[in-house]
Amino acid sequence: MGLEGYEKNYPGQLSGGMRQRVGLARGLATDADILLMDEAFSALDPLIRYDMQSILIDLQKELHKTIVFITHDLDEALRLGDQIAILRDGHLVQQGSAQDIVLRPADAYIEDFIKDINRARVIKLGSLMTPLNGALPADAPRLDAETVLQEALMAVAQSDSNLVIVEAQGKPAGQVTTRAVIAALHG
């Protein structure tokens, strides 16, 4: 987590990012089943904030903890959250995955809330996948369902055929058309 060499420092001697790392380590050291993180990274500069988000994602993959992460930053919620709840005036407006919220906003409030996000960094190919239609062209790009559109755009631009979505074993599972990619990016 990047704390090596700081064991003898006092909190006042640490940068904001290092203090956040220490706070995260302290929370994990309790071995609690659920961690509550309220605006944990809001006071950090963008580079350190992104680094801390990456550390949290890696730790979550390793430890499988339930983390309730409260933030006012939609991009942060979309990056970190498996399930996202959007509240308005203390009431739940929409709950679901990042894909659900971005592709199927519940109402005009959510549509307005998500209008400025970079959809290419959120939407995954699997959420646009349709069943395979006939024989697959040999040169069709094959991508994983978890691939976000931003990572797939070059394959879309260079291909004359649909993208083939493959399962973990490489077996074709479905397809994504160029039209579906453009529509998802447009909103």
Salt bridges, closest charged atoms under 4 A:
ASP31 OD1 - LYS65 NZ 2.77
GLU39 OE2 - HIS72 ND1 2.38
ASP51 OD2 - ARG21 NH2 2.21
ASP73 OD2 - ARG49 NH2 3.31
GLU76 OE1 - ARG49 NH2 3.07
ASP100 OD1 - ARG104 NH2 2.86
ASP112 OD1 - LYS115 NZ 2.85
GLU146 OE1 - LYS124 NZ 2.84
